[in-house]
């Protein structure tokens, strides 16, 4: 599934980044790599997502979040 399809309040593990190379490098520099745990904090209008990655909040637009593959993990975030 994609990060765009993720549910608010759930925890996911990144399994692939399929965006432009420049965006991929930037996301990796921010700590969003394969195997990284991501918490979905909020969904905004027009498709933006607020996520928590390694203690940092990030806002991702629909274009980026719909091209990040994730799989759901067992634990919920607190």
C-alpha positions in Angstrom: 0.0 0.0 0.0 1.1 3.6 -0.3 1.6 6.1 2.4 -1.2 8.2 1.0 -3.6 5.3 1.8 -2.4 5.1 5.3 -4.7 5.6 8.3 -4.3 8.3 10.9 -2.9 7.0 14.1 -1.3 3.9 12.6 2.4 2.9 12.4 4.0 1.8 9.1 7.4 0.6 7.8 8.7 2.1 4.6 9.3 -0.5 1.9 10.2 1.7 -1.1 10.5 5.3 -2.3 9.4 5.8 -5.9 9.7 9.5 -6.5 12.1 11.6 -8.5 15.8 11.1 -7.6 16.1 14.6 -6.1 13.1 14.1 -3.8 14.3 10.6 -2.9 17.7 12.0 -1.9 16.1 14.7 0.2 13.7 12.2 2.0 16.6 9.9 2.7 18.6 12.8 4.1 15.6 13.5 6.4 15.8 9.8 7.6 13.0 8.3 5.4 14.7 5.2 4.1 13.6 1.6 3.5 12.8 0.0 6.8 12.1 3.3 8.6 9.2 3.3 11.0 6.6 6.1 10.2 3.7 7.3 12.4 0.8 9.0 10.6 -0.2 11.9 12.9 -2.7 13.7 10.8 -4.3 14.1 7.4 -4.9 17.5 6.0 -7.3 18.7 3.2 -6.1 18.2 -0.3 -4.2 15.1 0.5 -1.3 16.3 2.7 -0.1 14.0 5.4 1.7 14.9 8.7 4.0 12.1 9.7 6.6 11.5 12.4 9.9 10.1 11.3 12.7 9.5 13.9 11.3 12.1 16.3 10.7 14.8 13.5 7.4 15.8 12.0 7.2 16.0 8.3 4.4 17.2 6.0 4.2 15.4 2.7 2.0 16.3 -0.3 -0.2 13.9 -2.2 2.3 13.5 -5.0 5.1 12.3 -2.7 3.0 10.3 -0.3 1.3 8.4 -3.1 4.7 7.2 -4.3 6.0 5.8 -1.0 5.3 2.2 -0.4 4.7 1.1 3.2 3.5 -1.9 5.1 1.6 -1.8 8.4 3.4 -2.8 11.6 1.9 -4.3 14.7 2.5 -1.6 17.3 0.5 1.6 17.5 2.4 4.8 18.3 1.8 6.7 21.6 
